Amino acid sequence: MRVQRPKGTVDILPEESGSWEKVEQIARDFFKRANYREIRTPSFENYEVFSRSSGETSDVVSKEMYDFNDKGGRHIALRPEGTAGVVRAYVENKIYGPDVVKPFNVYYIDNTFRYERPQAGRQREFHQIGVESFGSDSPLADVETIMMGHDLLAELGVKNYELHINTLGNAQVRQDYHDALVNYFTPVKDQLSEDSQRRLELNPLRILDSKDEADKKFLPDAPKIVDYLDEESKSKFETITDMLEQLGIDYVMDDDLVRGLDYYTGVIFEFMVADKNLWESATTILGGGRYDHLVEEFDGPSTPAVGFGIGEERLMLVLKQQNPDLFKDEGIDFFITNIGAGTEMKTVEIARSLRNQGFKTLYDVDQRKLKQQFRKADRVHAKYVITLGAKELENGTLNIKRLADGKTIDLSLEDLNDMQNVMKKIEE
């Protein structure tokens, strides 16, 4: 029987992986310019890491998480999102110590796992790009995080994206809002979906995020959290939105935005992309917010924090549509063709030298006929072809041809030791 990959997973083949590499490198360089350093956490954690952070009532925990008992009887879960593992590492490694510069800023690029219906841009194994910032409760930290999300999407070439923003206030605001939602939905409980009936008992905010048609008709008239904000929460939120306006970052006040995980407090946000070639309605491509109590949940000290995550599969769908240049095969710099006795080893030496100087270089390890070697140079989109034969080997010369226009030049073998300067002259 032929073995196939599990449903909800994809093979990222070499034809595509180069584009993923480009996107991830752009993200890495972008984060490093803001002094965010990479953190790598395990792909699986103790179940409690995610049940405690995401909330037992969240769909992530109750429906989507891959969890199992390992051979030692430990309850283990595959990572469904990036933040919880980073917070666990922050506390376990005592990164909150006095010698650590605050805020402590990290980024990650991880594979993650959720059991849900596979569809375009959403798989059961997927990848997240994210940032987390620990140690500052200043509105500037929120603005910094939102600005980074906005500017990263711009640098990647995403178009038609819109920032949606809301605030969940503080603990008292959330409690007051919780009670208002319970009072609103309880009289119509029997008309709600089964999931929302369960959520009403445990976390009614999740009803606002329901996609079930039975629930949707009650959502427009549901209480809005903005009506329950205290003066401190209002003032902080207004400071954030004022700064965004000064930075020229447009936003939409979205009273229905709640985010799907329990750990969020204060400002929350999503960047949504509208593209009729991809989806009927605008779809979230980046989301995040503030989570000031999660470190305490993991028995660490009181530590404010804020961050965001990007679903890489969905991002790649958008970029393939909106910035196809990222997906172009850039080819290689040199393809070395050779023919004649004694040229094989010199070909290998030349390839090695060019690679050590930073050039992408190939040659035909199968040593086929010269015509077939030239055909392969075309197939790998080589910019230049170097031809080495017995005569060139004897004379210590090389012929280099630029495939774009057929221009040819002759070089000595010694010139190969300084190809950066040679190429500058050729391109002039």
C-alpha positions as a LaTeX table, in Angstrom:
\begin{tabular}{lrrr}
\hline
Residue & $x$ (\AA) & $y$ (\AA) & $z$ (\AA) \\
\hline
Met1 & 0.00 & 0.00 & 0.00 \\
Arg2 & 1.32 & 3.42 & $-0.93$ \\
Val3 & 1.83 & 5.62 & 2.12 \\
Gln4 & 0.33 & 9.12 & 1.88 \\
Arg5 & 0.68 & 12.22 & 4.02 \\
Pro6 & $-2.01$ & 12.71 & 6.70 \\
Lys7 & $-5.03$ & 14.82 & 5.83 \\
Gly8 & $-4.51$ & 18.46 & 6.73 \\
Thr9 & $-0.79$ & 18.46 & 6.02 \\
Val10 & 1.12 & 19.61 & 2.94 \\
Asp11 & 4.50 & 18.96 & 1.41 \\
Ile12 & 6.38 & 22.18 & 0.76 \\
Leu13 & 8.42 & 21.11 & $-2.23$ \\
Pro14 & 11.65 & 22.77 & $-3.43$ \\
Glu15 & 9.71 & 24.69 & $-6.11$ \\
Glu16 & 7.86 & 26.49 & $-3.29$ \\
Ser17 & 10.21 & 26.34 & $-0.33$ \\
Gly18 & 12.42 & 29.08 & $-1.80$ \\
Ser19 & 9.50 & 31.51 & $-1.51$ \\
Trp20 & 8.90 & 30.45 & 2.11 \\
Glu21 & 12.58 & 31.00 & 2.78 \\
Lys22 & 12.40 & 34.51 & 1.29 \\
Val23 & 9.38 & 35.46 & 3.39 \\
Glu24 & 10.92 & 34.10 & 6.57 \\
Gln25 & 14.20 & 35.86 & 5.89 \\
Ile26 & 12.42 & 39.17 & 5.31 \\
Ala27 & 10.64 & 38.65 & 8.66 \\
Arg28 & 13.86 & 37.70 & 10.48 \\
Asp29 & 15.71 & 40.75 & 9.13 \\
Phe30 & 12.75 & 42.99 & 9.99 \\
Phe31 & 12.56 & 41.75 & 13.58 \\
Lys32 & 16.30 & 41.99 & 14.10 \\
Arg33 & 16.25 & 45.66 & 13.07 \\
Ala34 & 13.89 & 46.20 & 16.02 \\
Asn35 & 16.22 & 44.16 & 18.29 \\
Tyr36 & 13.88 & 41.16 & 18.54 \\
Arg37 & 15.81 & 37.91 & 18.96 \\
Glu38 & 14.68 & 34.44 & 17.98 \\
Ile39 & 13.33 & 31.96 & 20.52 \\
Arg40 & 12.73 & 28.28 & 19.78 \\
Thr41 & 10.46 & 26.25 & 22.03 \\
Pro42 & 9.41 & 22.55 & 21.86 \\
Ser43 & 6.77 & 21.43 & 19.36 \\
Phe44 & 4.97 & 19.71 & 22.25 \\
Glu45 & 4.39 & 20.77 & 25.85 \\
Asn46 & 2.58 & 19.48 & 28.87 \\
Tyr47 & $-1.16$ & 19.75 & 28.21 \\
Glu48 & $-1.57$ & 22.22 & 31.05 \\
Val49 & 0.55 & 24.83 & 29.26 \\
Phe50 & $-2.16$ & 25.31 & 26.64 \\
Ser51 & $-5.26$ & 24.51 & 28.70 \\
Arg52 & $-4.19$ & 27.07 & 31.29 \\
Ser53 & $-3.34$ & 29.81 & 28.78 \\
Ser54 & $-5.91$ & 29.37 & 26.04 \\
Gly55 & $-8.77$ & 28.44 & 28.39 \\
Glu56 & $-10.53$ & 25.11 & 28.75 \\
Thr57 & $-13.58$ & 26.56 & 27.00 \\
Ser58 & $-11.73$ & 27.76 & 23.92 \\
Asp59 & $-12.24$ & 25.88 & 20.67 \\
Val60 & $-8.48$ & 25.46 & 20.51 \\
Val61 & $-8.47$ & 23.38 & 23.70 \\
Ser62 & $-11.91$ & 21.79 & 23.62 \\
Lys63 & $-12.00$ & 20.81 & 19.94 \\
Glu64 & $-8.80$ & 21.39 & 18.03 \\
Met65 & $-5.81$ & 20.47 & 20.17 \\
Tyr66 & $-3.82$ & 17.34 & 19.45 \\
Asp67 & $-3.23$ & 15.84 & 22.89 \\
Phe68 & $-2.24$ & 12.37 & 24.06 \\
Asn69 & $-0.70$ & 10.41 & 26.91 \\
Asp70 & 2.90 & 9.49 & 26.14 \\
Lys71 & 4.62 & 6.24 & 27.12 \\
Gly72 & 5.34 & 7.65 & 30.56 \\
Gly73 & 1.68 & 8.50 & 31.14 \\
Arg74 & 2.25 & 12.25 & 30.79 \\
His75 & $-0.54$ & 14.29 & 29.21 \\
Ile76 & 1.15 & 15.96 & 26.23 \\
Ala77 & $-0.18$ & 18.37 & 23.59 \\
Leu78 & 1.22 & 19.48 & 20.26 \\
Arg79 & 1.68 & 23.23 & 20.13 \\
Pro80 & $-1.58$ & 24.88 & 18.83 \\
Glu81 & $-0.18$ & 28.45 & 19.00 \\
Gly82 & 3.10 & 30.14 & 19.82 \\
Thr83 & 2.55 & 32.42 & 22.81 \\
Ala84 & 1.96 & 29.91 & 25.61 \\
Gly85 & 5.21 & 28.02 & 25.05 \\
Val86 & 7.17 & 31.27 & 24.94 \\
Val87 & 5.61 & 32.39 & 28.24 \\
Arg88 & 6.40 & 29.00 & 29.80 \\
Ala89 & 10.04 & 29.37 & 28.67 \\
Tyr90 & 10.15 & 32.95 & 29.97 \\
Val91 & 9.08 & 31.81 & 33.45 \\
Glu92 & 10.96 & 28.51 & 33.60 \\
Asn93 & 14.24 & 30.14 & 32.59 \\
Lys94 & 13.68 & 33.14 & 34.89 \\
Ile95 & 14.18 & 35.63 & 32.08 \\
Tyr96 & 12.43 & 38.20 & 34.28 \\
Gly97 & 15.59 & 38.58 & 36.41 \\
Pro98 & 17.09 & 42.00 & 37.23 \\
Asp99 & 19.94 & 41.63 & 34.73 \\
Val100 & 17.59 & 41.22 & 31.74 \\
Val101 & 16.98 & 44.36 & 29.67 \\
Lys102 & 13.27 & 45.20 & 29.57 \\
Pro103 & 11.21 & 44.90 & 27.57 \\
Phe104 & 12.42 & 41.43 & 26.62 \\
Asn105 & 11.59 & 41.05 & 22.92 \\
Val106 & 11.56 & 37.78 & 20.97 \\
Tyr107 & 10.25 & 36.40 & 17.70 \\
Tyr108 & 9.58 & 32.85 & 16.52 \\
Ile109 & 8.83 & 30.95 & 13.33 \\
Asp110 & 7.24 & 27.65 & 14.37 \\
Asn111 & 5.16 & 24.78 & 13.12 \\
Thr112 & 1.86 & 24.44 & 15.01 \\
Phe113 & $-0.99$ & 21.93 & 15.09 \\
Arg114 & $-4.77$ & 22.12 & 15.29 \\
Tyr115 & $-7.41$ & 19.57 & 14.37 \\
Glu116 & $-9.83$ & 21.50 & 12.19 \\
Arg117 & $-11.36$ & 21.20 & 8.74 \\
Pro118 & $-8.55$ & 21.68 & 6.20 \\
Gln119 & $-9.07$ & 24.45 & 3.65 \\
Ala120 & $-7.05$ & 26.89 & 1.59 \\
Gly121 & $-4.60$ & 28.63 & 3.91 \\
Arg122 & $-5.59$ & 26.52 & 6.91 \\
Gln123 & $-4.09$ & 23.11 & 7.61 \\
Arg124 & $-3.82$ & 20.82 & 10.62 \\
Glu125 & $-0.10$ & 21.37 & 10.67 \\
Phe126 & 0.62 & 25.00 & 9.93 \\
His127 & 3.26 & 27.62 & 10.59 \\
Gln128 & 3.21 & 30.80 & 12.64 \\
Ile129 & 5.44 & 33.84 & 12.59 \\
Gly130 & 5.11 & 35.79 & 15.82 \\
Val131 & 6.58 & 38.28 & 18.25 \\
Glu132 & 6.26 & 38.67 & 22.02 \\
Ser133 & 7.34 & 41.61 & 24.17 \\
Phe134 & 7.56 & 41.22 & 27.98 \\
Gly135 & 7.93 & 43.85 & 30.66 \\
Ser136 & 6.22 & 47.10 & 29.59 \\
Asp137 & 2.65 & 48.25 & 30.19 \\
Ser138 & 3.23 & 51.50 & 28.31 \\
Pro139 & 0.87 & 52.31 & 25.44 \\
Leu140 & 4.05 & 52.78 & 23.41 \\
Ala141 & 4.64 & 49.01 & 23.67 \\
Asp142 & 1.19 & 48.38 & 22.17 \\
Val143 & 1.79 & 50.92 & 19.42 \\
Glu144 & 5.23 & 49.48 & 18.71 \\
Thr145 & 3.73 & 45.99 & 18.30 \\
Ile146 & 0.88 & 47.16 & 16.06 \\
Met147 & 3.26 & 49.31 & 14.01 \\
Met148 & 5.58 & 46.33 & 13.51 \\
Gly149 & 2.69 & 44.21 & 12.25 \\
His150 & 1.60 & 46.98 & 9.88 \\
Asp151 & 5.09 & 47.66 & 8.53 \\
Leu152 & 6.03 & 44.00 & 8.16 \\
Leu153 & 2.98 & 43.36 & 5.98 \\
Ala154 & 3.95 & 46.40 & 3.89 \\
Glu155 & 7.53 & 45.19 & 3.52 \\
Leu156 & 6.32 & 41.77 & 2.40 \\
Gly157 & 4.16 & 43.39 & $-0.28$ \\
Val158 & 0.71 & 42.64 & 1.16 \\
Lys159 & $-1.97$ & 44.93 & $-0.26$ \\
Asn160 & $-5.48$ & 45.97 & 0.81 \\
Tyr161 & $-5.01$ & 45.21 & 4.49 \\
Glu162 & $-6.94$ & 46.99 & 7.21 \\
Leu163 & $-6.30$ & 47.23 & 10.94 \\
His164 & $-9.26$ & 46.35 & 13.19 \\
Ile165 & $-8.80$ & 47.27 & 16.82 \\
Asn166 & $-10.66$ & 46.97 & 20.11 \\
Thr167 & $-9.93$ & 46.79 & 23.83 \\
Leu168 & $-11.00$ & 44.29 & 26.48 \\
Gly169 & $-10.22$ & 46.70 & 29.31 \\
Asn170 & $-9.07$ & 45.37 & 32.68 \\
Ala171 & $-10.26$ & 42.49 & 34.87 \\
Gln172 & $-13.20$ & 44.46 & 36.33 \\
Val173 & $-14.31$ & 45.61 & 32.88 \\
Arg174 & $-14.26$ & 42.03 & 31.64 \\
Gln175 & $-16.29$ & 40.86 & 34.63 \\
Asp176 & $-18.92$ & 43.58 & 34.14 \\
Tyr177 & $-19.09$ & 42.79 & 30.44 \\
His178 & $-19.30$ & 39.06 & 31.19 \\
Asp179 & $-22.32$ & 39.67 & 33.41 \\
Ala180 & $-23.99$ & 41.86 & 30.77 \\
Leu181 & $-23.58$ & 39.15 & 28.13 \\
Val182 & $-24.99$ & 36.50 & 30.44 \\
Asn183 & $-28.02$ & 38.69 & 31.11 \\
Tyr184 & $-28.49$ & 39.29 & 27.37 \\
Phe185 & $-28.10$ & 35.73 & 26.10 \\
Thr186 & $-29.78$ & 33.79 & 28.94 \\
Pro187 & $-33.38$ & 34.53 & 27.83 \\
Val188 & $-32.59$ & 33.14 & 24.34 \\
Lys189 & $-30.35$ & 30.31 & 25.49 \\
Asp190 & $-32.56$ & 27.61 & 23.97 \\
Gln191 & $-32.19$ & 29.24 & 20.54 \\
Leu192 & $-28.40$ & 29.32 & 20.63 \\
Ser193 & $-26.15$ & 26.68 & 19.11 \\
Glu194 & $-24.99$ & 23.85 & 21.33 \\
Asp195 & $-21.49$ & 25.36 & 21.50 \\
Ser196 & $-22.80$ & 28.76 & 22.52 \\
Gln197 & $-25.07$ & 27.27 & 25.18 \\
Arg198 & $-21.95$ & 25.74 & 26.69 \\
Arg199 & $-20.01$ & 29.00 & 26.29 \\
Leu200 & $-22.75$ & 30.94 & 28.05 \\
Glu201 & $-22.01$ & 29.03 & 31.23 \\
Leu202 & $-18.24$ & 29.31 & 30.97 \\
Asn203 & $-17.17$ & 32.24 & 28.77 \\
Pro204 & $-19.93$ & 34.20 & 27.01 \\
Leu205 & $-17.41$ & 36.40 & 25.16 \\
Arg206 & $-16.83$ & 33.44 & 22.86 \\
Ile207 & $-20.42$ & 33.64 & 21.63 \\
Leu208 & $-19.52$ & 36.93 & 19.94 \\
Asp209 & $-17.01$ & 35.05 & 17.79 \\
Ser210 & $-19.52$ & 32.40 & 16.71 \\
Lys211 & $-19.93$ & 31.59 & 13.02 \\
Asp212 & $-23.09$ & 29.54 & 13.61 \\
Glu213 & $-26.18$ & 30.93 & 11.86 \\
Ala214 & $-28.28$ & 30.20 & 14.95 \\
Asp215 & $-26.14$ & 32.63 & 16.93 \\
Lys216 & $-25.50$ & 35.33 & 14.35 \\
Lys217 & $-28.99$ & 36.84 & 14.53 \\
Phe218 & $-28.46$ & 37.74 & 18.20 \\
Leu219 & $-25.03$ & 39.31 & 17.80 \\
Pro220 & $-25.87$ & 42.77 & 16.36 \\
Asp221 & $-27.87$ & 43.77 & 19.46 \\
Ala222 & $-25.51$ & 42.19 & 22.00 \\
Pro223 & $-23.88$ & 44.54 & 24.55 \\
Lys224 & $-20.66$ & 46.23 & 23.38 \\
Ile225 & $-17.62$ & 46.23 & 25.61 \\
Val226 & $-16.97$ & 49.90 & 24.85 \\
Asp227 & $-19.99$ & 50.73 & 27.02 \\
Tyr228 & $-18.35$ & 49.06 & 30.04 \\
Leu229 & $-14.86$ & 50.56 & 29.89 \\
Asp230 & $-13.67$ & 52.50 & 32.91 \\
Glu231 & $-11.89$ & 55.84 & 32.53 \\
Glu232 & $-8.41$ & 54.34 & 32.81 \\
Ser233 & $-9.09$ & 51.79 & 30.07 \\
Lys234 & $-10.65$ & 54.44 & 27.84 \\
Ser235 & $-7.72$ & 56.80 & 28.34 \\
Lys236 & $-5.11$ & 54.15 & 27.55 \\
Phe237 & $-6.98$ & 53.01 & 24.47 \\
Glu238 & $-7.38$ & 56.58 & 23.24 \\
Thr239 & $-3.65$ & 57.14 & 23.71 \\
Ile240 & $-2.95$ & 54.12 & 21.51 \\
Thr241 & $-5.36$ & 55.18 & 18.76 \\
Asp242 & $-4.08$ & 58.78 & 18.85 \\
Met243 & $-0.52$ & 57.54 & 18.34 \\
Leu244 & $-1.62$ & 55.32 & 15.45 \\
Glu245 & $-3.24$ & 58.33 & 13.80 \\
Gln246 & $-0.05$ & 60.36 & 14.21 \\
Leu247 & 1.88 & 57.51 & 12.57 \\
Gly248 & $-0.53$ & 57.49 & 9.64 \\
Ile249 & $-1.79$ & 53.99 & 10.46 \\
Asp250 & $-5.49$ & 53.84 & 9.63 \\
Tyr251 & $-7.71$ & 51.65 & 11.76 \\
Val252 & $-11.30$ & 50.53 & 12.20 \\
Met253 & $-12.87$ & 50.49 & 15.66 \\
Asp254 & $-14.34$ & 47.00 & 15.78 \\
Asp255 & $-16.64$ & 46.44 & 18.77 \\
Asp256 & $-17.18$ & 42.82 & 17.72 \\
Leu257 & $-13.49$ & 41.93 & 17.84 \\
Val258 & $-12.81$ & 39.62 & 20.79 \\
Arg259 & $-9.99$ & 37.24 & 19.68 \\
Gly260 & $-10.21$ & 33.52 & 20.32 \\
Leu261 & $-8.02$ & 32.91 & 23.36 \\
Asp262 & $-8.66$ & 33.61 & 27.04 \\
Tyr263 & $-5.35$ & 35.27 & 27.87 \\
Tyr264 & $-5.95$ & 38.60 & 26.11 \\
Thr265 & $-6.42$ & 41.77 & 28.17 \\
Gly266 & $-6.42$ & 45.41 & 27.06 \\
Val267 & $-5.88$ & 46.23 & 23.38 \\
Ile268 & $-6.54$ & 43.53 & 20.77 \\
Phe269 & $-6.14$ & 43.86 & 17.02 \\
Glu270 & $-6.32$ & 42.08 & 13.68 \\
Phe271 & $-5.06$ & 42.98 & 10.24 \\
Met272 & $-7.58$ & 41.85 & 7.64 \\
Val273 & $-7.01$ & 41.47 & 3.90 \\
Ala274 & $-9.73$ & 42.09 & 1.36 \\
Asp275 & $-9.05$ & 40.31 & $-1.94$ \\
Lys276 & $-11.92$ & 38.96 & $-4.04$ \\
Asn277 & $-9.47$ & 36.68 & $-5.85$ \\
Leu278 & $-8.96$ & 34.82 & $-2.59$ \\
Trp279 & $-12.01$ & 35.20 & $-0.34$ \\
Glu280 & $-15.55$ & 36.53 & $-0.47$ \\
Ser281 & $-15.00$ & 38.70 & 2.59 \\
Ala282 & $-12.02$ & 40.22 & 4.37 \\
Thr283 & $-9.95$ & 37.60 & 6.21 \\
Thr284 & $-7.60$ & 37.94 & 9.16 \\
Ile285 & $-3.92$ & 37.54 & 8.26 \\
Leu286 & $-2.31$ & 38.82 & 11.50 \\
Gly287 & $-3.72$ & 39.08 & 15.00 \\
Gly288 & $-2.59$ & 39.85 & 18.50 \\
Gly289 & $-2.95$ & 41.97 & 21.57 \\
Arg290 & $-1.98$ & 42.51 & 25.18 \\
Tyr291 & $-1.90$ & 39.72 & 27.78 \\
Asp292 & $-0.81$ & 41.18 & 31.12 \\
His293 & $-1.66$ & 38.23 & 33.39 \\
Leu294 & $-0.39$ & 35.19 & 31.49 \\
Val295 & 3.06 & 35.20 & 33.06 \\
Glu296 & 1.39 & 35.12 & 36.50 \\
Glu297 & $-0.75$ & 32.18 & 35.32 \\
Phe298 & 2.52 & 30.30 & 34.89 \\
Asp299 & 3.61 & 31.25 & 38.43 \\
Gly300 & 5.92 & 34.02 & 37.28 \\
Pro301 & 5.95 & 37.59 & 38.58 \\
Ser302 & 3.42 & 40.17 & 37.42 \\
Thr303 & 4.64 & 40.96 & 33.89 \\
Pro304 & 2.77 & 42.96 & 31.24 \\
Ala305 & 3.16 & 41.57 & 27.72 \\
Val306 & 1.96 & 42.12 & 24.15 \\
Gly307 & 2.48 & 40.31 & 20.86 \\
Phe308 & 1.06 & 39.11 & 17.55 \\
Gly309 & 1.03 & 36.05 & 15.32 \\
Ile310 & 0.78 & 35.52 & 11.55 \\
Gly311 & $-0.52$ & 32.35 & 9.92 \\
Glu312 & 2.18 & 31.67 & 7.35 \\
Glu313 & 0.06 & 29.47 & 5.05 \\
Arg314 & $-2.56$ & 32.20 & 4.71 \\
Leu315 & 0.17 & 34.80 & 4.27 \\
Met316 & 1.71 & 32.79 & 1.42 \\
Leu317 & $-1.68$ & 32.57 & $-0.33$ \\
Val318 & $-1.98$ & 36.35 & $-0.17$ \\
Leu319 & 1.58 & 36.99 & $-1.35$ \\
Lys320 & 1.25 & 34.57 & $-4.25$ \\
Gln321 & $-1.71$ & 36.62 & $-5.43$ \\
Gln322 & $-0.50$ & 40.11 & $-4.54$ \\
Asn323 & 3.31 & 39.94 & $-4.78$ \\
Pro324 & 4.12 & 37.18 & $-7.28$ \\
Asp325 & 7.67 & 38.48 & $-7.76$ \\
Leu326 & 8.53 & 36.81 & $-4.45$ \\
Phe327 & 7.75 & 33.47 & $-6.10$ \\
Lys328 & 9.93 & 33.90 & $-9.16$ \\
Asp329 & 12.77 & 31.45 & $-9.59$ \\
Glu330 & 15.87 & 33.61 & $-9.36$ \\
Gly331 & 18.01 & 30.86 & $-10.86$ \\
Ile332 & 21.74 & 30.49 & $-10.28$ \\
Asp333 & 24.73 & 32.64 & $-11.07$ \\
Phe334 & 26.98 & 30.20 & $-12.95$ \\
Phe335 & 26.64 & 26.86 & $-14.68$ \\
Ile336 & 29.94 & 25.27 & $-15.62$ \\
Thr337 & 29.93 & 23.14 & $-18.76$ \\
Asn338 & 32.98 & 21.04 & $-19.50$ \\
Ile339 & 34.18 & 18.58 & $-22.10$ \\
Gly340 & 37.40 & 16.70 & $-22.61$ \\
Ala341 & 39.82 & 14.61 & $-20.60$ \\
Gly342 & 41.10 & 16.14 & $-17.41$ \\
Thr343 & 38.44 & 18.86 & $-17.16$ \\
Glu344 & 36.27 & 17.16 & $-14.55$ \\
Met345 & 38.41 & 17.92 & $-11.53$ \\
Lys346 & 39.09 & 21.49 & $-12.65$ \\
Thr347 & 35.34 & 22.00 & $-13.00$ \\
Val348 & 34.81 & 20.88 & $-9.40$ \\
Glu349 & 37.58 & 23.20 & $-8.20$ \\
Ile350 & 36.11 & 26.18 & $-10.07$ \\
Ala351 & 32.64 & 25.48 & $-8.67$ \\
Arg352 & 34.04 & 25.27 & $-5.17$ \\
Ser353 & 35.89 & 28.57 & $-5.56$ \\
Leu354 & 32.84 & 30.40 & $-6.90$ \\
Arg355 & 30.60 & 29.03 & $-4.14$ \\
Asn356 & 33.11 & 30.13 & $-1.51$ \\
Gln357 & 32.88 & 33.64 & $-2.99$ \\
Gly358 & 29.10 & 33.64 & $-2.56$ \\
Phe359 & 27.93 & 32.67 & $-6.05$ \\
Lys360 & 25.28 & 30.04 & $-6.76$ \\
Thr361 & 27.10 & 27.56 & $-8.97$ \\
Leu362 & 26.29 & 24.21 & $-10.58$ \\
Tyr363 & 27.93 & 21.75 & $-12.92$ \\
Asp364 & 26.84 & 18.44 & $-14.38$ \\
Val365 & 27.93 & 15.66 & $-12.05$ \\
Asp366 & 26.78 & 13.10 & $-14.64$ \\
Gln367 & 29.12 & 14.61 & $-17.24$ \\
Arg368 & 26.68 & 14.31 & $-20.12$ \\
Lys369 & 27.22 & 15.63 & $-23.62$ \\
Leu370 & 27.90 & 19.35 & $-23.95$ \\
Lys371 & 24.53 & 20.03 & $-25.60$ \\
Gln372 & 22.73 & 18.40 & $-22.67$ \\
Gln373 & 24.79 & 20.45 & $-20.22$ \\
Phe374 & 23.73 & 23.68 & $-21.94$ \\
Arg375 & 20.12 & 22.52 & $-21.86$ \\
Lys376 & 20.41 & 21.96 & $-18.11$ \\
Ala377 & 21.91 & 25.45 & $-17.67$ \\
Asp378 & 18.74 & 26.84 & $-19.29$ \\
Arg379 & 16.49 & 24.73 & $-17.09$ \\
Val380 & 18.09 & 25.99 & $-13.87$ \\
His381 & 17.91 & 29.61 & $-15.15$ \\
Ala382 & 21.64 & 30.22 & $-15.02$ \\
Lys383 & 22.73 & 33.82 & $-15.61$ \\
Tyr384 & 26.14 & 32.82 & $-16.96$ \\
Val385 & 27.63 & 29.71 & $-18.50$ \\
Ile386 & 31.34 & 28.98 & $-18.10$ \\
Thr387 & 32.75 & 26.63 & $-20.71$ \\
Leu388 & 35.86 & 24.62 & $-19.94$ \\
Gly389 & 37.47 & 22.32 & $-22.49$ \\
Ala390 & 40.87 & 20.73 & $-22.95$ \\
Lys391 & 42.04 & 23.75 & $-24.94$ \\
Glu392 & 40.94 & 26.23 & $-22.22$ \\
Leu393 & 42.54 & 24.05 & $-19.58$ \\
Glu394 & 45.81 & 24.02 & $-21.49$ \\
Asn395 & 45.78 & 27.81 & $-22.07$ \\
Gly396 & 44.59 & 28.68 & $-18.57$ \\
Thr397 & 41.57 & 30.56 & $-19.95$ \\
Leu398 & 37.80 & 30.39 & $-19.58$ \\
Asn399 & 34.91 & 31.46 & $-21.79$ \\
Ile400 & 31.97 & 33.06 & $-19.98$ \\
Lys401 & 28.63 & 33.66 & $-21.75$ \\
Arg402 & 25.78 & 35.80 & $-20.42$ \\
Leu403 & 22.62 & 33.98 & $-21.42$ \\
Ala404 & 20.39 & 37.07 & $-21.35$ \\
Asp405 & 22.04 & 38.63 & $-24.41$ \\
Gly406 & 24.70 & 36.17 & $-25.54$ \\
Lys407 & 27.60 & 38.45 & $-24.57$ \\
Thr408 & 30.83 & 36.48 & $-24.14$ \\
Ile409 & 34.18 & 37.30 & $-22.55$ \\
Asp410 & 37.41 & 35.42 & $-21.94$ \\
Leu411 & 39.03 & 35.27 & $-18.52$ \\
Ser412 & 42.14 & 33.73 & $-17.12$ \\
Leu413 & 41.86 & 31.08 & $-14.44$ \\
Glu414 & 43.46 & 33.54 & $-12.01$ \\
Asp415 & 40.54 & 35.94 & $-12.52$ \\
Leu416 & 38.31 & 33.37 & $-10.80$ \\
Asn417 & 39.87 & 34.25 & $-7.47$ \\
Asp418 & 38.29 & 37.72 & $-7.54$ \\
Met419 & 34.99 & 37.17 & $-9.33$ \\
Gln420 & 33.13 & 39.88 & $-7.40$ \\
Asn421 & 35.20 & 42.58 & $-9.12$ \\
Val422 & 35.19 & 40.74 & $-12.42$ \\
Met423 & 31.39 & 40.59 & $-12.41$ \\
Lys424 & 31.17 & 44.32 & $-11.69$ \\
Lys425 & 33.20 & 45.00 & $-14.85$ \\
Ile426 & 31.08 & 42.61 & $-16.88$ \\
Glu427 & 27.85 & 44.24 & $-15.73$ \\
Glu428 & 29.07 & 47.79 & $-16.44$ \\
\hline
\end{tabular}
